[in-house]
Amino acid sequence: MRAKTITPRLPRGSHRCQCSNCRERFNSVKAFDLHRRGTPGVDRRCLSPDDMRAAGMSQIEGGWWISRADPRRHVPRAPSTPDLARPLPTLGVPIAQE
C-alpha cells in the first residue's frame, strides 16, 4: 500500500472526508460510502483506485475522489486505446455522422 498523507482538518460542515483505512480523500460522503464494500465487522474493505474507476468514480484536482464526473464541470478524457480513440463531443454541439 502506498503512503498517503493525512488531510489537514476539514472545516466544520464540510462534506469532504478522508478514509482512515486507505487514506484516500473523497469530495462527498456519497463518494466515501461508494468506496467501502462488505459487511461491517465481517468483510468490510476499501475499493482499490482501479476498482473505484471501474465503478465509475473519478478523481478531480487535488486527488479528491468523486462518485461520478459532472459533464458541466469535468472534462472527459479521451480513450487510451488507439482503435477506440475518436474526438469527444463538445457539450451542446451535435456530432456529424460519417
C-alpha positions, 0 to 999 in steps of 0.5 A, spaced: 500 500 500 502 506 498 503 512 503 498 517 503 498 523 507 493 525 512 488 531 510 489 537 514 482 538 518 476 539 514 472 545 516 466 544 520 460 542 515 464 540 510 462 534 506 469 532 504 472 526 508 478 522 508 478 514 509 482 512 515 483 505 512 486 507 505 487 514 506 484 516 500 480 523 500 473 523 497 469 530 495 462 527 498 460 522 503 456 519 497 463 518 494 466 515 501 460 510 502 461 508 494 468 506 496 467 501 502 464 494 500 462 488 505 459 487 511 461 491 517 465 487 522 465 481 517 468 483 510 468 490 510 474 493 505 476 499 501 475 499 493 482 499 490 483 506 485 482 501 479 476 498 482 473 505 484 474 507 476 471 501 474 465 503 478 465 509 475 468 514 480 473 519 478 478 523 481 478 531 480 484 536 482 487 535 488 486 527 488 479 528 491 475 522 489 468 523 486 462 518 485 461 520 478 464 526 473 459 532 472 459 533 464 458 541 466 464 541 470 469 535 468 472 534 462 472 527 459 478 524 457 479 521 451 480 513 450 487 510 451 486 505 446 488 507 439 482 503 435 477 506 440 480 513 440 475 518 436 474 526 438 469 527 444 463 531 443 463 538 445 457 539 450 451 542 446 454 541 439 451 535 435 456 530 432 456 529 424 455 522 422 460 519 417 
